[in-house]
Structures are given as structure tokens and as C-alpha cells.
Amino acid sequence: MDMHFVGIDVGTGSARAGVFDAKGALLGTGKQDIALHRPSGEIAEQSSAQVWGAVCAATRAAMAQAAVDPASIRGIGFDATCSLVVIGDAPLGVGDPAHPERDIIVWMDHRAVDQAARINAGAHAVLRYVGGRISPEMETPKLLWLKENRPELFRAARHFFDLTDFLTWKATGSLARSTCTVTCKWTYLAHERRWDADYFRAIGLEELADEGFARIGTEVVEPATPLGEGLAPEAALALGLPAGIAVGAGLIDAHAGGIGTVCARGGAEDPARTLGYVFGTSSCTMTTTRQPAFVPGVWGPYFSAMVPGVWLNEGGQSAAGAAIDHLLRLHPAHAEAAAAARADGASLPEWLAGAALAQAGDAAGAVRQAAHLHVVPEFLGNRAPFADPHARAVIAGLGMETGLASLVTLYVAGICGLGYGLRQIIETQRAHGAGVERIAISGGAGRHPLIRQILADATGLPVDAAASEEPVLLGSAMLGAVAAGAFPDLGAAMPVMSSVQGTWHPDPGATARLHQARYDAFLALQAAARGLRAATEAALA
């Protein structure tokens, strides 16, 4: 009987599942939406019960579409957003007491900005491994917020999980955490195999250290490590899969996209030469090095956080696809364009990308039409390389135009801005010993050829696109394949199960000169915005 593997991805808005064969071919997918509760701009919450229900529904749908014998499923892997799940004997709502079912603080939630600032002011040694500054998107600031603002909940919690580890616990009953989650988001020192008790005591979370870290994880294992006794009977029934199949320790969603792309057959086939770029609601950059590289403002270096046995630097922006969506909603023609996109059965960004090519002929022409319009799309701060959650967007060069053509141009300028932010991260990393030669793209927001070409032109690096339509799901399926023993490790699985479908090369000459000029403008506008904010804050002090 052929072997098959299931990859499950929990993103910001949905749970998705995919069934793959041992060569990485996608046989079936399923999707179930997840509610996101945003009572204010800085708050974002979800329900773990709803997330698990969505995972089960998506997996059953994927199995039905794949039409494979459930007995052929040998392994399963999970990835998810880096969100904080609070589990107690009864539901523990993390915000409004009227909604105890909302027990997840979502990755994008920025309620802990003040806590992160206080932690950073302490300059503890562990912060060297998060680029020098911890982010409010990480878990220790959020835990400190809970202790200070919901002390009864903090005391009542039996477990604090990253969402990926919650899913593997639901699937197996194992309390083991993945090095990916706790190293990247919780300050676990994987290269030393320990938590730093002094850090937790210094920042005000001494209870966790005094308990021996029982509520955040005493067993930490590398991604794809088989967990417990495999898929537990109750979870197997809910998922529609056989009990006892292997369940691999999981990954953060962006890191699963990295596993699904950075060592793909037909590319460099070397994760140390290829930057994984996951372009979704947010964007994440995954850079692998064989020796630790300390890059100011870029998270890491993390040991064994994506590819076991090597180091990882993680950058990106808190808003990428979300930044484009917000940018477009500001334009007077948004409603007209959205209606046209719906009529064509396309998303608005996809429709605008097609319109840009129709309007300008190619990516270079589209950028020329946007030559004097500049966007620094930092609507939700700058994740890297400044680690500045207070940064905000800049739009320069707007005229009085209100029609569809000007919306298309604004969209192109926004994509360019994301490309220049990516280039800034790449150049910062290169200056600190973490250079790359090419980009491997994944994520739903980066599928259109126009986007891939603009990113190649904006960064000056070739952009590889995976053959798989679902490289994030594929990365998770690889976890299940390795856990089941189909491959000895992820290094062996990656070039077998993933391959490159096409490469977009940077356009030289006049296009390169235009992007250089626009990149220089991007840097100037970004610096001016930071300077203006500093001056205003000084005047208000």
C-alpha cells in the first residue's frame, strides 16, 4: 500500500489540511474558516475549541477529496501561527470576561507593547537571541500582560501553549514542545537545551521559573520528533484518521513554509543559500546559517528552530498581505474594484495584479507607471530590521486621481514597498554574516507572477516558486513523513518532497536603476518618518 501523509496548517483566518504522497504530490485539500475577534486595533483573540474543530473539519474534507484509504496515512504534522493558548480546567478567556471561550491571544495582538518595552529596558542576555529586542508578538510579554491584567486567569492556567504545541497536545496528549515554537517565541535557549530562570525572574514571571517551567514546557524536542504514542483514539475519531499513526513535533506556520521551499529540488538545494520568504497576512523571512549570526533587529539566531542542527534568523513584517488590503481600502475606487474582482471570481489583489499587467504590459512597465508614488507599508510597525512596533506607514506622491487606474498604481507601489522592506532585511543580514543568493517564496499573497517579478526586481535576487500549490502544508506533511520513518530526517525529506516550478530573475538595466532610485526613496521616507516621530514625542514630553 502506498504511504500518505497529512499536513495541517492553522493560519490567522482558517485551518487547512492537505494529503500528500511520499514524493510530495498533493492529492486533496480541505479548509475551514476560523473567527478572529478584534474588539480594538491592538487586540486579536480566537477560540482554541473552534480552532480544533476547524482542524478536524478541514482534515476530513481533505481526506474526502484525496479519496485515499485512511489506512495508508502513516504520519501527520501541524503548523500554526505563533499565538498564545491559555488552558485551564475551565475555559479561560484572555480578554472580555463575557467571552471565556476566547482563550488565544493571536500573534498579531499588540496588547503587550508596554510589557515588551519594559523587558527590553532590562537588556537581559537572552535578548541577544531575538535580535536584541523582544517583540510584543512574542509570548513572554503576553504572559506578563496576563499576570498584570488578568492575575486570576494567570494563576488558574494549567498550561500555556504556542498554538502549534496545543495542536500536537490535542492530537497526542503529549506536553512536549517544539524547539521551533519555544526558541523563536518564548526565549528557550535550544543551543543550551534550557530555559533561563534568571530572565523570567528579572522580567516579573518568577512563578514560571519557581515551578520548573512546568506550565510552559519541560520536554522540548526538535521538529518532526514522533510524539507520545501517536494519534490518540479520541483525536483520531475527530480527524477521521487511524489511531496510533505518527505525529511529528510541529512548526510555526512560516517555518513550515521554509521547510517546504528552501531545499527544493531544482533550486540551490541548500538551505544556507536560500532565504525562505513566506508572504501571507504578515511576511516572514527564514535565513539558515551553519554558525550563529547576530543581526540587530532580526530575530534569532535560533538553534534547530526550522532545520534541525543549524541556526535560523527570522525577519519579516507584521503586516504584508494585510498591509496591502488596508492600503487598498483607503482608495476611493476600492468598492468598485472589489465588485469587479468578485464578478471575476478573484481576490482583489489578484484582480489588481492582472489589471496592472493588462494596463502596463509587464512588471517593469507597471513599476514605471508607479514611478513617483512611494509606499512604506509599516501600518503595524516594523518587525525587522528595526524591531519597532510604533513605526507607521508613509504614502508619498498621491495626486487627485480617484479612478481604477490610480488604484492599480497604488497597489503596485505597495508591492514595491514590501519588496524594498525585504531588500532592507536581506542587506542587513548580509552585513552581519547571514547572506543569501536566492529567495524561495510561499504563502497565498505571493502567488501572482507580477508579485514574484516585482520582488525579484526590488531585491535583485532570483525568486524561486515551489511546484507545490501548498508549500506550507507540504512542510507540515514532511514532519509527519519523518516522524513515521519514511525519511531519516527533514534534510533528506526536503529535496525529495519539494521542487521548484519556476524562477523569476531580476530585470537588469533600466529596471534595476529605477528600483535602486525607488529603494533610496523608500529608505529616505522611512528614516524621515522615524525622525518626525522622535521629534514629536520630544515636543510632547
C-alpha positions as CSV (number, residue, x, y, z in Angstrom):
1,M,0.0,0.0,0.0
2,D,1.3,3.5,-0.9
3,M,2.2,5.8,2.0
4,H,0.4,9.1,2.5
5,F,0.9,12.0,4.9
6,V,-1.3,14.8,6.2
7,G,-0.1,18.4,6.7
8,I,-2.3,20.7,8.8
9,D,-1.8,24.5,8.8
10,V,-3.7,26.9,11.1
11,G,-3.4,30.4,9.8
12,T,-4.9,33.6,11.0
13,G,-8.3,33.1,9.3
14,S,-8.6,29.4,8.6
15,A,-7.4,25.9,9.2
16,R,-6.3,24.0,6.1
17,A,-5.3,20.4,5.6
18,G,-3.5,18.6,2.7
19,V,-2.9,14.9,1.9
20,F,0.4,14.2,0.2
21,D,2.1,11.1,-1.2
22,A,5.8,10.3,-0.4
23,K,7.0,12.3,-3.4
24,G,5.2,15.4,-2.3
25,A,2.3,15.3,-4.7
26,L,-0.8,17.0,-3.3
27,L,-3.8,14.7,-3.5
28,G,-6.5,16.6,-1.7
29,T,-7.1,19.7,0.5
30,G,-9.7,21.0,2.9
31,K,-10.3,24.4,4.5
32,Q,-12.4,25.7,7.4
33,D,-12.6,29.3,8.4
34,I,-11.8,30.5,12.0
35,A,-13.3,33.5,13.6
36,L,-10.9,36.3,14.5
37,H,-12.2,38.7,17.2
38,R,-10.8,42.2,17.1
39,P,-12.6,44.5,19.6
40,S,-9.9,47.1,19.1
41,G,-6.9,47.7,16.8
42,E,-4.4,46.2,19.2
43,I,-6.5,43.2,20.4
44,A,-6.9,39.9,18.5
45,E,-8.3,36.8,20.0
46,Q,-9.5,33.3,19.0
47,S,-11.1,30.2,20.5
48,S,-9.0,27.0,20.8
49,A,-12.1,24.9,20.7
50,Q,-13.1,26.5,17.4
51,V,-9.6,26.1,16.1
52,W,-9.5,22.4,16.9
53,G,-13.0,21.9,15.4
54,A,-11.8,23.7,12.2
55,V,-8.7,21.4,12.1
56,C,-10.9,18.3,12.3
57,A,-13.3,19.6,9.6
58,A,-10.5,20.6,7.2
59,T,-8.8,17.2,7.7
60,R,-12.0,15.3,6.9
61,A,-12.6,17.4,3.8
62,A,-9.0,16.8,2.6
63,M,-9.3,13.1,3.1
64,A,-12.6,13.0,1.2
65,Q,-11.1,14.9,-1.7
66,A,-8.0,12.8,-1.8
67,A,-10.1,9.6,-1.8
68,V,-7.2,7.5,-0.3
69,D,-7.6,4.7,2.1
70,P,-7.3,6.1,5.7
71,A,-5.1,3.1,6.5
72,S,-2.5,4.5,4.1
73,I,-2.0,7.6,6.2
74,R,1.3,7.0,8.1
75,G,2.0,10.4,9.7
76,I,0.6,13.8,10.4
77,G,2.3,17.2,11.0
78,F,1.0,20.5,12.3
79,D,2.0,24.1,11.9
80,A,0.2,27.2,13.2
81,T,0.6,30.9,13.9
82,C,2.7,31.8,16.9
83,S,-0.3,32.5,19.1
84,L,-0.6,32.0,22.9
85,V,-3.1,29.4,24.1
86,V,-4.2,29.5,27.7
87,I,-5.6,26.2,29.0
88,G,-7.3,25.6,32.4
89,D,-9.8,23.3,34.0
90,A,-12.5,25.6,32.6
91,P,-12.3,27.9,29.6
92,L,-10.1,30.9,30.4
93,G,-10.9,33.9,28.3
94,V,-7.8,36.2,27.7
95,G,-9.8,39.4,27.3
96,D,-13.5,40.1,27.8
97,P,-14.8,38.0,30.8
98,A,-18.1,37.7,28.9
99,H,-16.2,35.5,26.3
100,P,-14.4,32.8,28.2
101,E,-14.1,30.7,25.0
102,R,-11.6,33.3,23.6
103,D,-8.6,31.7,25.1
104,I,-6.0,32.5,22.4
105,I,-4.0,35.8,22.2
106,V,-3.3,35.9,18.4
107,W,0.2,36.5,17.1
108,M,-0.8,40.0,15.8
109,D,-2.2,41.1,19.1
110,H,-0.2,44.1,20.4
111,R,-1.7,44.5,23.9
112,A,1.7,43.8,25.5
113,V,3.6,46.7,23.9
114,D,4.4,48.3,27.3
115,Q,5.5,44.9,28.7
116,A,7.8,44.3,25.8
117,A,9.3,47.8,26.3
118,R,10.0,47.1,30.0
119,I,11.6,43.8,29.1
120,N,13.8,45.4,26.5
121,A,14.9,48.0,29.0
122,G,16.4,45.2,31.1
123,A,18.8,44.3,28.4
124,H,18.9,40.6,29.6
125,A,21.4,38.3,27.9
126,V,18.7,36.1,26.3
127,L,17.6,39.1,24.2
128,R,20.8,38.6,22.1
129,Y,18.9,35.7,20.6
130,V,15.9,37.7,19.5
131,G,17.8,40.4,17.6
132,G,18.4,42.5,20.7
133,R,14.8,43.5,21.3
134,I,11.8,41.3,22.2
135,S,8.6,41.8,20.3
136,P,5.1,42.3,21.7
137,E,4.1,39.5,19.3
138,M,6.2,37.1,21.4
139,E,4.9,35.1,24.3
140,T,6.8,36.3,27.4
141,P,5.4,39.9,27.0
142,K,1.9,38.5,26.6
143,L,2.3,36.3,29.7
144,L,3.5,39.3,31.6
145,W,0.4,41.2,30.4
146,L,-1.8,38.4,31.6
147,K,-0.2,38.3,35.0
148,E,-0.6,42.1,35.4
149,N,-4.0,42.5,33.9
150,R,-5.7,39.1,34.5
151,P,-4.0,37.7,37.5
152,E,-6.8,35.3,38.4
153,L,-6.5,33.8,34.9
154,F,-2.7,33.6,35.1
155,R,-3.0,31.7,38.4
156,A,-5.7,29.4,37.1
157,A,-4.0,28.4,33.9
158,R,-2.6,24.8,33.9
159,H,-0.8,25.1,30.5
160,F,0.5,27.9,28.3
161,F,1.0,26.7,24.8
162,D,2.1,28.1,21.5
163,L,-0.7,27.2,19.1
164,T,1.3,24.5,17.3
165,D,2.1,22.8,20.6
166,F,-1.5,23.0,21.6
167,L,-2.5,21.1,18.4
168,T,0.0,18.3,18.9
169,W,-1.1,18.1,22.6
170,K,-4.7,17.7,21.4
171,A,-3.6,15.1,18.9
172,T,-1.5,13.0,21.2
173,G,-1.7,14.1,24.8
174,S,2.0,14.8,24.8
175,L,3.1,18.0,26.6
176,A,6.3,18.2,24.6
177,R,7.1,21.5,23.0
178,S,8.9,22.0,19.7
179,T,12.2,23.8,19.6
180,C,10.7,25.9,16.8
181,T,8.0,27.4,18.9
182,V,9.7,27.9,22.3
183,T,13.0,29.0,20.9
184,C,11.6,31.5,18.4
185,K,8.8,32.9,20.6
186,W,9.4,32.0,24.3
187,T,13.2,32.6,24.7
188,Y,14.1,29.0,25.2
189,L,17.9,28.5,24.5
190,A,17.9,25.5,22.3
191,H,21.6,25.5,21.8
192,E,22.0,25.1,25.5
193,R,18.8,23.0,26.0
194,R,17.5,25.2,28.8
195,W,15.2,28.0,29.9
196,D,17.0,30.9,31.6
197,A,15.4,31.2,35.0
198,D,17.2,34.5,35.7
199,Y,15.4,36.1,32.7
200,F,11.9,35.0,33.9
201,R,12.6,36.3,37.4
202,A,14.0,39.6,36.1
203,I,11.0,40.4,34.0
204,G,8.4,39.5,36.7
205,L,7.5,36.0,35.7
206,E,9.3,34.3,38.6
207,E,6.4,31.9,39.1
208,L,7.2,30.1,35.9
209,A,10.8,29.6,37.0
210,D,9.8,28.6,40.5
211,E,7.6,25.9,39.0
212,G,10.4,24.5,37.0
213,F,8.7,25.7,33.8
214,A,6.0,23.0,34.1
215,R,3.3,25.2,32.5
216,I,5.4,26.3,29.5
217,G,7.3,23.1,28.8
218,T,9.8,20.8,30.5
219,E,10.2,18.5,27.4
220,V,11.5,20.2,24.3
221,V,12.1,18.3,21.1
222,E,13.2,19.1,17.5
223,P,10.6,19.4,14.7
224,A,9.4,16.1,13.3
225,T,10.2,14.1,16.5
226,P,7.5,11.5,17.0
227,L,5.3,12.4,19.9
228,G,3.7,10.2,22.6
229,E,2.0,7.0,21.3
230,G,1.0,8.7,18.1
231,L,-2.5,9.9,17.3
232,A,-4.7,9.4,20.3
233,P,-8.0,7.5,19.8
234,E,-10.3,10.5,20.6
235,A,-8.4,12.8,18.2
236,A,-8.2,10.1,15.6
237,L,-12.0,9.8,15.6
238,A,-12.5,13.5,15.3
239,L,-10.0,13.8,12.5
240,G,-11.2,10.7,10.6
241,L,-7.7,9.2,10.7
242,P,-6.3,5.9,12.1
243,A,-5.3,5.9,15.8
244,G,-1.6,5.4,16.5
245,I,-0.2,7.0,13.3
246,A,2.9,9.1,13.9
247,V,2.5,12.7,14.9
248,G,5.6,14.9,14.5
249,A,6.5,17.8,16.7
250,G,5.3,20.9,14.8
251,L,6.4,24.2,13.4
252,I,5.3,27.8,13.3
253,D,3.5,28.3,10.0
254,A,6.1,30.4,8.4
255,H,8.8,27.9,9.3
256,A,6.7,25.1,7.6
257,G,6.7,27.2,4.5
258,G,10.5,27.4,4.8
259,I,10.8,23.6,5.1
260,G,8.6,23.3,2.1
261,T,10.7,25.5,-0.1
262,V,14.3,26.3,0.9
263,C,15.8,23.0,-0.2
264,A,13.6,22.3,-3.1
265,R,14.9,20.2,-6.0
266,G,15.9,22.4,-8.9
267,G,16.8,25.4,-6.7
268,A,20.0,25.8,-4.8
269,E,19.2,22.7,-2.8
270,D,21.0,24.2,0.1
271,P,19.0,26.0,2.8
272,A,22.0,28.1,3.7
273,R,21.9,29.8,0.3
274,T,18.2,30.3,0.0
275,L,16.0,32.7,2.0
276,G,12.5,31.4,2.7
277,Y,10.0,34.2,2.2
278,V,6.5,33.4,3.4
279,F,4.1,36.1,2.1
280,G,0.7,35.9,3.7
281,T,-1.2,38.2,6.1
282,S,2.2,39.0,7.5
283,S,5.6,38.2,5.9
284,C,8.4,36.1,7.4
285,T,11.9,35.7,6.2
286,M,13.8,32.5,7.1
287,T,17.6,32.5,6.8
288,T,19.6,29.4,7.6
289,T,23.3,29.6,8.7
290,R,25.7,27.0,9.9
291,Q,27.2,29.3,12.5
292,P,25.2,31.7,14.6
293,A,24.8,35.2,13.1
294,F,23.7,38.0,15.4
295,V,21.7,40.6,13.4
296,P,20.4,43.6,15.2
297,G,16.6,43.9,14.8
298,V,16.3,40.4,13.3
299,W,15.0,37.6,15.5
300,G,17.5,34.9,16.3
301,P,19.9,33.3,15.9
302,Y,17.8,30.3,16.9
303,F,19.3,26.8,17.0
304,S,17.3,23.9,15.5
305,A,14.2,26.1,15.1
306,M,13.5,25.2,11.5
307,V,16.2,22.8,10.0
308,P,17.5,20.7,12.9
309,G,21.2,21.2,13.7
310,V,21.6,24.6,12.1
311,W,20.8,28.2,13.0
312,L,17.9,30.4,11.9
313,N,17.4,34.2,11.6
314,E,13.8,35.3,11.3
315,G,12.7,38.7,10.0
316,G,9.7,40.0,8.0
317,Q,6.9,42.4,8.7
318,S,3.9,42.2,10.9
319,A,1.6,43.3,8.1
320,A,2.2,42.3,4.5
321,G,-0.9,41.0,2.7
322,A,-2.8,42.8,5.5
323,A,-0.9,46.0,4.7
324,I,-1.9,45.8,1.0
325,D,-5.5,45.1,2.0
326,H,-5.5,48.2,4.3
327,L,-3.8,50.3,1.7
328,L,-6.4,49.4,-0.9
329,R,-9.3,50.2,1.4
330,L,-8.0,53.8,1.7
331,H,-8.6,54.4,-2.1
332,P,-11.9,55.9,-3.4
333,A,-12.2,53.2,-6.1
334,H,-11.9,50.3,-3.6
335,A,-15.6,49.3,-3.7
336,E,-15.7,49.4,-7.5
337,A,-12.6,47.3,-7.8
338,A,-13.8,44.8,-5.2
339,A,-17.1,44.4,-7.0
340,A,-15.2,43.8,-10.3
341,A,-12.9,41.2,-8.6
342,R,-15.9,39.3,-7.1
343,A,-17.6,39.3,-10.5
344,D,-14.4,37.7,-12.0
345,G,-14.2,35.2,-9.1
346,A,-10.8,36.6,-8.0
347,S,-9.5,38.2,-4.8
348,L,-9.0,42.0,-5.1
349,P,-5.1,41.8,-5.0
350,E,-5.2,39.1,-7.7
351,W,-7.6,41.2,-9.8
352,L,-5.4,44.3,-9.5
353,A,-2.2,42.3,-10.4
354,G,-3.9,41.1,-13.5
355,A,-5.1,44.7,-14.2
356,A,-1.6,46.0,-13.8
357,L,-0.2,43.6,-16.4
358,A,-3.0,44.5,-18.8
359,Q,-2.5,48.2,-18.2
360,A,1.3,48.2,-18.4
361,G,2.3,45.1,-20.3
362,D,4.8,43.7,-17.8
363,A,6.1,44.2,-14.3
364,A,8.7,46.7,-15.3
365,G,6.0,48.8,-17.1
366,A,3.8,48.6,-14.1
367,V,6.5,50.0,-11.8
368,R,7.3,52.8,-14.3
369,Q,3.7,53.8,-14.1
370,A,4.1,54.0,-10.3
371,A,7.5,55.7,-10.5
372,H,6.5,58.8,-8.5
373,L,4.3,57.0,-5.9
374,H,6.0,55.6,-2.9
375,V,4.7,53.5,0.0
376,V,6.4,52.5,3.2
377,P,3.7,49.9,4.3
378,E,4.5,49.8,8.0
379,F,0.9,50.1,9.2
380,L,1.6,47.7,12.1
381,G,5.1,48.7,12.9
382,N,8.4,47.5,11.7
383,R,9.2,43.9,12.7
384,A,12.7,43.9,11.1
385,P,15.3,45.3,10.9
386,F,14.3,48.0,13.5
387,A,12.1,45.9,15.8
388,D,9.9,49.0,16.2
389,P,6.2,48.3,16.9
390,H,5.5,52.0,16.9
391,A,6.6,52.6,13.3
392,R,3.8,53.6,10.9
393,A,3.2,53.8,7.2
394,V,4.2,56.6,4.8
395,I,2.5,57.3,1.4
396,A,4.1,59.9,-0.8
397,G,3.3,61.1,-4.3
398,L,-0.5,60.9,-4.2
399,G,-2.4,63.1,-6.6
400,M,-6.1,63.8,-7.1
401,E,-6.8,60.7,-9.2
402,T,-9.7,58.6,-8.0
403,G,-10.3,56.0,-10.8
404,L,-9.4,52.3,-11.1
405,A,-6.1,53.1,-12.9
406,S,-4.8,55.0,-9.9
407,L,-5.8,52.2,-7.6
408,V,-3.8,49.8,-9.7
409,T,-0.8,52.1,-9.5
410,L,-1.2,52.4,-5.7
411,Y,-1.3,48.6,-5.5
412,V,1.9,48.3,-7.5
413,A,3.6,50.9,-5.3
414,G,2.5,48.9,-2.2
415,I,4.0,45.7,-3.5
416,C,7.2,47.6,-4.3
417,G,7.3,48.9,-0.7
418,L,7.1,45.3,0.6
419,G,9.9,44.3,-1.8
420,Y,12.1,47.2,-0.6
421,G,11.4,46.2,3.1
422,L,12.5,42.6,2.1
423,R,15.7,44.0,0.5
424,Q,16.4,46.0,3.6
425,I,16.3,42.9,5.7
426,I,18.4,40.9,3.2
427,E,21.1,43.7,3.2
428,T,21.1,44.0,7.0
429,Q,21.6,40.3,7.4
430,R,24.3,40.1,4.7
431,A,26.2,42.8,6.6
432,H,26.2,40.6,9.7
433,G,27.2,37.3,8.1
434,A,23.8,35.9,7.0
435,G,23.9,36.4,3.3
436,V,21.7,34.5,0.7
437,E,21.8,34.0,-3.0
438,R,18.1,33.5,-3.8
439,I,14.6,33.7,-2.4
440,A,12.1,30.8,-2.1
441,I,8.6,32.2,-2.0
442,S,5.5,30.7,-0.4
443,G,2.2,32.0,1.0
444,G,-1.1,32.8,-0.5
445,A,-0.3,36.5,-1.1
446,G,2.7,35.8,-3.2
447,R,1.3,33.6,-5.9
448,H,0.8,36.0,-8.8
449,P,3.6,36.2,-11.4
450,L,3.6,40.1,-11.2
451,I,4.4,39.9,-7.5
452,R,7.2,37.4,-7.9
453,Q,8.8,39.5,-10.7
454,I,8.5,42.8,-8.7
455,L,10.1,41.1,-5.7
456,A,12.9,39.8,-7.8
457,D,13.5,43.2,-9.3
458,A,13.2,45.0,-6.0
459,T,15.7,42.8,-4.2
460,G,18.0,42.0,-7.1
461,L,17.8,38.2,-6.3
462,P,16.1,35.4,-8.3
463,V,12.8,34.2,-6.8
464,D,12.0,30.5,-6.8
465,A,8.4,29.3,-6.7
466,A,7.7,25.8,-5.4
467,A,6.0,23.3,-7.7
468,S,3.6,22.5,-4.9
469,E,0.5,24.7,-4.7
470,E,0.6,24.4,-0.9
471,P,4.2,24.5,0.3
472,V,3.3,25.3,3.9
473,L,1.0,22.3,4.0
474,L,3.8,20.3,2.4
475,G,6.3,21.4,5.1
476,S,3.9,20.1,7.7
477,A,3.3,16.8,5.9
478,M,7.1,16.4,5.8
479,L,7.0,16.4,9.7
480,G,4.6,13.5,9.6
481,A,6.7,11.7,7.0
482,V,9.9,12.0,9.1
483,A,8.0,11.1,12.3
484,A,6.7,7.9,10.5
485,G,10.2,6.9,9.5
486,A,9.7,7.4,5.7
487,F,12.8,9.6,5.8
488,P,15.7,9.7,8.3
489,D,15.4,13.5,8.9
490,L,14.0,16.7,7.3
491,G,17.2,17.2,5.4
492,A,16.5,14.0,3.5
493,A,12.8,14.7,3.0
494,M,13.0,18.3,1.7
495,P,14.6,17.7,-1.8
496,V,12.5,14.6,-2.4
497,M,9.1,16.0,-1.5
498,S,9.6,19.6,-2.8
499,S,10.8,21.0,-6.1
500,V,11.0,24.4,-7.9
501,Q,8.3,25.1,-10.5
502,G,9.8,28.3,-11.9
503,T,12.2,31.1,-11.2
504,W,11.7,34.8,-11.7
505,H,15.1,36.6,-12.4
506,P,15.7,40.3,-11.7
507,D,15.4,42.5,-14.8
508,P,18.8,44.4,-15.3
509,G,19.5,47.7,-16.9
510,A,16.9,50.5,-16.7
511,T,14.5,48.4,-14.5
512,A,17.3,47.9,-11.9
513,R,18.2,51.6,-12.0
514,L,14.5,52.5,-11.4
515,H,14.2,50.1,-8.4
516,Q,17.5,51.5,-7.0
517,A,16.1,55.0,-7.1
518,R,12.9,53.9,-5.6
519,Y,14.7,51.9,-2.9
520,D,16.7,55.0,-2.0
521,A,13.4,57.0,-1.7
522,F,12.0,54.2,0.5
523,L,14.9,54.4,2.9
524,A,14.7,58.2,3.0
525,L,11.0,58.3,3.7
526,Q,11.3,55.6,6.3
527,A,14.1,57.5,8.1
528,A,12.2,60.8,7.8
529,A,9.1,59.2,9.5
530,R,11.2,57.9,12.3
531,G,12.8,61.2,12.8
532,L,9.5,63.1,12.7
533,R,8.0,60.7,15.3
534,A,11.0,61.2,17.6
535,A,10.8,65.0,17.3
536,T,7.0,65.0,18.0
537,E,7.5,62.7,21.1
538,A,10.2,65.0,22.3
539,A,7.9,68.0,21.9
540,L,5.1,66.2,23.8
541,A,7.4,65.1,26.7
